[in-house]
Amino acid sequence: MARPDFIVVMGVSGAGKTEIARGLADRLGVDWIEADAYHSAANVERMRRGDGLTDEMRWPWLAAVAEAALALPSRPAVVACSALKRSYRDFLRERLGQVGFAFLDGSEELILQRLGSRKNHFAGPSLLSSQLATLELPMPDERFLALSIAWSPQSIVERAAAALA
């Protein structure tokens, strides 16, 4: 399998996408983006209220994320993006080409604990149930690596770097 041009660190809110994407980009010496930065103000406000997004709200956001990723100068580049549904991941593959996914997987209890302890983020614990309901686990025909969020961030980054880069 060819080396991916993009590594998407995916999972539900609170799984640690930002920390792992930043660490992976640092480890690889490449650029990265945080997909949350590309949400519209209306999307952010909706999530701040605890309301999940619809597909119609996510498509423009995913298009903006793909455009921003393509503008990054280095390859591979890393993207922290929930990519919860197969259709969203297909969209990213169609736009970006060779994509590998690092799926951050963990228990609802651990994720709720993390969400409860983080400050100043629009996606709080009340969004987790809608995120879990939306999540479609990656399938064997998708290029992905499942990584347990119970592992240390350093271990997750090292495993992702070894397998995907």
C-alpha positions as CSV (number, residue, x, y, z in Angstrom):
1,M,0.0,0.0,0.0
2,A,1.4,3.4,-0.9
3,R,2.3,5.9,1.8
4,P,-0.7,8.2,2.4
5,D,-0.6,11.8,1.5
6,F,-2.8,12.6,4.5
7,I,-3.2,11.0,7.9
8,V,-6.6,11.7,9.4
9,V,-6.8,11.3,13.1
10,M,-10.4,10.4,13.7
11,G,-12.9,9.6,16.4
12,V,-15.6,11.1,18.6
13,S,-15.2,14.4,20.5
14,G,-13.0,13.9,23.5
15,A,-11.0,11.0,22.1
16,G,-7.8,13.1,21.8
17,K,-7.7,13.9,18.1
18,T,-6.0,17.3,18.6
19,E,-3.3,16.0,21.0
20,I,-2.5,13.0,18.8
21,A,-2.6,14.9,15.5
22,R,-0.2,17.5,16.9
23,G,2.1,14.8,18.3
24,L,2.1,12.8,15.1
25,A,2.8,15.9,13.0
26,D,5.7,16.8,15.3
27,R,7.0,13.3,15.2
28,L,6.9,13.2,11.4
29,G,8.1,16.8,10.9
30,V,5.0,17.7,8.9
31,D,2.1,20.2,8.9
32,W,-1.3,19.5,10.5
33,I,-4.7,21.1,10.8
34,E,-7.4,21.0,13.3
35,A,-10.8,20.5,11.5
36,D,-12.7,22.2,14.4
37,A,-11.2,25.5,13.2
38,Y,-13.2,25.2,10.0
39,H,-16.7,24.9,11.5
40,S,-19.1,27.7,10.8
41,A,-20.1,30.0,13.7
42,A,-23.6,28.5,13.5
43,N,-22.2,24.9,13.8
44,V,-20.1,25.9,16.8
45,E,-23.0,27.6,18.5
46,R,-25.2,24.5,17.9
47,M,-22.6,22.2,19.4
48,R,-22.0,24.5,22.3
49,R,-25.8,24.1,23.1
50,G,-25.3,20.4,23.0
51,D,-27.0,19.7,19.7
52,G,-25.3,17.4,17.2
53,L,-24.8,18.4,13.6
54,T,-26.7,17.0,10.7
55,D,-25.2,15.8,7.5
56,E,-26.2,19.0,5.7
57,M,-24.2,21.0,8.3
58,R,-21.2,18.8,8.0
59,W,-20.7,18.8,4.2
60,P,-19.6,22.4,3.9
61,W,-17.3,21.9,6.9
62,L,-15.8,18.8,5.4
63,A,-15.2,20.6,2.1
64,A,-13.4,23.4,4.0
65,V,-11.3,20.9,5.9
66,A,-10.3,19.2,2.6
67,E,-9.4,22.5,1.0
68,A,-7.3,23.5,4.0
69,A,-5.5,20.2,4.0
70,L,-4.7,20.4,0.3
71,A,-3.2,23.8,1.0
72,L,-0.7,22.4,3.4
73,P,2.8,22.3,1.9
74,S,4.1,19.0,3.2
75,R,3.2,15.4,2.7
76,P,2.2,13.4,4.5
77,A,0.0,16.0,6.3
78,V,-2.0,15.3,9.4
79,V,-5.7,16.3,9.9
80,A,-7.5,16.1,13.2
81,C,-11.1,15.4,12.1
82,S,-13.9,13.3,13.5
83,A,-14.8,11.7,10.2
84,L,-17.5,9.8,12.0
85,K,-19.3,8.2,9.0
86,R,-18.1,6.2,6.1
87,S,-19.5,8.7,3.7
88,Y,-17.5,11.5,5.3
89,R,-14.3,9.4,5.0
90,D,-15.2,8.6,1.4
91,F,-15.6,12.3,0.8
92,L,-12.1,13.0,2.3
93,R,-10.6,10.2,0.2
94,E,-12.2,11.6,-3.0
95,R,-10.9,15.1,-2.3
96,L,-7.5,14.2,-0.8
97,G,-6.4,11.0,-2.6
98,Q,-4.3,8.7,-0.5
99,V,-5.6,8.9,3.1
100,G,-4.8,6.7,6.1
101,F,-7.0,6.9,9.1
102,A,-5.9,6.7,12.7
103,F,-9.1,5.8,14.6
104,L,-9.0,6.7,18.3
105,D,-11.1,4.2,20.0
106,G,-12.1,4.0,23.6
107,S,-14.9,3.4,26.1
108,E,-17.7,5.9,26.6
109,E,-16.8,6.2,30.3
110,L,-13.2,7.3,29.5
111,I,-14.3,9.7,26.9
112,L,-16.9,11.2,29.2
113,Q,-14.3,11.6,31.8
114,R,-12.0,13.5,29.4
115,L,-14.9,15.7,28.1
116,G,-15.8,16.6,31.7
117,S,-12.3,17.7,32.5
118,R,-11.6,19.8,29.4
119,K,-12.2,23.6,29.5
120,N,-13.1,26.1,26.9
121,H,-14.2,23.8,24.1
122,F,-17.5,24.0,22.4
123,A,-18.0,20.2,22.3
124,G,-18.9,19.1,25.7
125,P,-20.2,15.9,27.3
126,S,-23.7,16.4,26.1
127,L,-22.6,15.8,22.5
128,L,-21.1,12.4,23.1
129,S,-24.3,10.4,22.7
130,S,-25.0,12.0,19.3
131,Q,-21.4,11.4,18.2
132,L,-21.5,7.8,19.3
133,A,-24.8,7.3,17.5
134,T,-23.4,8.9,14.3
135,L,-20.1,6.9,14.4
136,E,-19.7,4.2,11.8
137,L,-16.7,2.1,12.7
138,P,-14.1,1.9,9.9
139,M,-14.4,-1.2,7.8
140,P,-11.6,-3.6,6.7
141,D,-11.6,-2.2,3.2
142,E,-10.7,1.3,4.6
143,R,-7.1,2.1,5.2
144,F,-7.2,2.6,9.0
145,L,-5.4,1.7,12.2
146,A,-7.4,1.4,15.4
147,L,-5.7,2.9,18.4
148,S,-6.8,2.6,22.0
149,I,-7.1,5.9,23.8
150,A,-6.3,4.0,27.0
151,W,-2.7,4.0,25.8
152,S,-0.4,6.9,26.5
153,P,-0.4,9.7,23.8
154,Q,3.3,8.9,23.1
155,S,2.5,5.3,22.4
156,I,-0.5,6.2,20.2
157,V,1.7,8.6,18.2
158,E,4.5,6.1,17.8
159,R,2.2,3.3,16.6
160,A,0.4,5.6,14.2
161,A,3.7,6.9,12.8
162,A,5.1,3.4,12.3
163,A,2.0,2.1,10.6
164,L,0.8,5.0,8.5
165,A,3.7,7.1,7.6
